[in-house]
Amino acid sequence: MSLRHKALFLDRDGVINQEVGYLHVAEEVRWVEGIFELCRVAAGLGYKLVVVTNQAGIARGLYTEGQFEELTAWMLEEFVKQGVALDAVYFCPFHPEGMGKYRGEHEDRKPGTGMLRRAAKDLGVELGWSVMIGDRCTDMAAANSAGLRQAFLLEGTETGCKGNYETVTSLQQVQEWLVVAAAASADEVAHADVDEVVDSVGE
């Protein structure tokens, strides 16, 4: 039986970098406060770090897939410089109002779950153990539809989303939740081990 992993799914714009509107050049990147520390802590707790991002700017002809990939490579390098590596980046270039081959609906486009399910297959991720951070209702909907353990809506872009999620004002709050959740899980395992020993002694 293959080993399964938990993942921290991260929307890009509004979570990793500040929302500037169709970001596609490194010069415009402004990091969201706490993103590197959050990722270092999450990685230390055993989470795969996975970016899942809708990129309607490609569909609208505002920038190319090549430009997106160039920016992504730069961002990945910046994370490594900060002491943490992202495990995967998934993006959806399709949009119902897009141009040419990019026009149309697609299962990868959030609130669809395609990117999350591909990550589960590619990286051995157990979705039911995993967490999503987003700043839009589509992120929360994707997390809920995929059966993720927890979803966090980072305040500032959209409010009043339907579904199950927690609203946070900073990434620090998510970091604290991950630490507490890991401690609680470890405690449950420890108690389970003790119970097993007691049961075995009693047999």
N, C-alpha and C positions, 0 to 999 in steps of 0.2 A: 504494500500500500504506500503510495507516494505521500511525502510530507506536504501538508497544506500550510499556507501562510495567511496572515491577516494583512490588510493593506490600509494605508491612509490615502484616500483619493482626494486630490486637490484640483479644484477648478483653477485656471490660470489667472485671467484678468479679474482683479478685485480681491484675489486671495494671495497669489504669489507676488504679483506686481499690481500697483495701483491702476485703476481703470482710467485709461486716457482716450479710449475710442479707437478701435482698429489698430492696436499696437503692432508694428512690424519692423522697427529699427531699435537697436540697442541703446541709442542715445536718448530714447524717450522712456526707458525703463526706470521706474521708481519702485523699489521693493516695499512690500507691505511690512510694517514693523513686526518683528518677531518670527518671520517666516523661516529663517535659517536655524534659529534655536529650536523652534517647534520640530523641524525636520530632523535635527540631530537627536533630540529626545525620542521622537517616534521611532527612528531607526534603531536607537539603543534598546527600545522596548520590543523590537522584533517586527515592526511594521515595514512592509514594502511601501515605497513612496512612488505613487502613480499619479501623473497629471492626466486629467480628462477634460478637454477643452473644445467647445464649439468655436469654429473659426469662420464665421459668416463673411468676414472681409475677403476671404479667398473667393467665395461664391459670388460676391458682388464685384469682383474684379479690382479691388482696392490694393491687393498685393498678391503675390504668387505663392504656390506651395514651396518653391525654392527659397523665397524670402522668409517664409515661416520657419523652414527647416534651418536656415542660417541663424536666425534669431534664437531658435531652440538650442542649437549647438552652443552658442555663446552663453545662454542661460545655464545650461548644464555645466559648463566650465566654471561659471561663477559659483555654483553650488559646491563643486569640488573644492574650490579655493576656500570656501567657508566650512570645510570639514565634513561635508555630507554629499552623497551621490544619490540622485534620483534614479529609480529603477526602470521607469518607462514613461514615455509621453505618448498619449493617444489624442488625435485631433479629428474633428469632423469638418470637412470643407464644404459640405452641402447645405443648401437653404432653399425653401420653397420659392423664394423670389430671386434665386441665383441666376447666373449666366451660363449658357452652354451646358457642358457635362455636369456642372455643379448644381444645376437647377433641380429641385425635387426634395421630397422627404427622404430620410434615411434613418435606419435603426440606431446608428451611432449618435445622431444628433439628440442631445438631451432636450426633453425629458426621456428620450429613449435610453435603453440600457446597454446598447451595443458595445460601447467602449469599456464599460465595467465588466461585461461578460467576456470580452476578448482578453482583458487583463487576467480574469479568473482562469481562463484556459492557458494563456501564455506563461503566466507566472506561478500557477498553482495556488491561486488566492481563494480562500474560503470567504465568500461574500457575507455570510452571516456573522463573521467575526470582524468585519471591516467597518471603516468610518469614512464619512465624506465631509469635506468642508467646501461650501460654495457661498456665493453672494446673491444667487437668483433662485426663484421658485422652481425653475427647471432642474436645478441641481438637487433640490430637496425631493422633487418628484422622481428623478432617476434613482436616487438613493433608496427611497421607499419602494419603488417598483422592483429593484434588484434585491431587496431583502437585507440591506445593510443593517448592522447592529445599531449604528447611531449616525445621525446627520446633524451638522451644525450650519446655521445660516449666519454668516458674518454680516453684521449690521452695516448699512450704508448705501446699498443699491436698491433692494426690493424688500417690501414688508408684506405681512398678511398672507403668506403662502399657506396652501393647504397641506395636510399631511402631518407626519410625526417628525419633529426636529426640535432642536434647541437654538434659540437666538443668542449669539455672543457678540460682545463689543470689541473683542481683541483675540488674537491668536493665542495669547497667554492663557486664556480661559480654556481653550481646547487642550493645550499642553498639560494643564493641571488635571483636566478630566482624564487624559490618557494615563497619567501617572497613578491617579487614584484607582482607575479601572484595573490597571495592571496589578496593583497591590491587592485589590479585592480578589482578583482571579488567583493570584499566588496563595492567598489565604485560604481560598476554597480548595485548592489543590492540596495544601498542607493538611487541612482538616480531613479531606478525603483519604489521604495517606494514613493518617492516624486511625481513622475509622476502619480502614482495611486491616491494619495491624491488630487492632482490638478484636475485630471479627475473626481473624486467623487464629489468635490466641484462644478465643473461646471455642473453637471447633475441636 
